């Protein structure tokens, strides 16, 4: 009798475990379906952009809208890169974005190291002043900076768009400094006891540990510089120096936004987004880890 009761108790516990496992599985499936639905919702504008870039003029203006192109107009991509000097504009944009990215990696990390690892009098005051510059609107310094760059002869060159990055950026200095303070002090002290200089500690101890924060700096800097419109509009006059943001605007002004020109413009816009997507996918895990861990003590 007792054996039968114990066997029935085991069967009840097994059924309870199966029910719990089934509930967890169904919950995970529901969560994944919800995430997939939200992802499709956010991806829909980009998918519609790709679809429009492959449509004929009749399909683009069709009512009701046609979701899938039929036939597929691959020639729109040829028009998109030939109606304007797309390769030159892409090269100019990549030169500016890469230069700013490399300059900020050096300048912002060095300043952040001095504000987090090195002990010296007045460090909190200077850090507060750096943060205070973030409260200054860019419109306030726009005219004075243009006058300075004009007198230096930098207007209509890449210098006003790249060289200031060598002097750091308050936001990224703050970002890197908050990550550097999370690095165990024992590692720095051990390196100092071994005779390492501050530059050795910065290069061999701090920077290898700061890869997640560096990925965040690289991604944000590249995206913001790549999409910048106001800076190139103010400082670049010759068409040969234009970036893609100016080229896309010139495309619209020159050819309008209808018919074949609209399909070509959507094709050019699709190509315009590819470098940012490739960058994010390549550094996705490191980028997300940097967002999560930066500033956590």
Helices and strands as residue ranges (DSSP letters): H 2-53, H 57-60, H 75-82, H 86-116, H 123-132, G 133-135, H 138-152, H 159-162, G 163-167, H 170-180, H 185-193, H 198-201, I 202-206, H 207-209, H 211-226, H 230-235, G 239-241, H 244-255, H 259-282, H 284-293
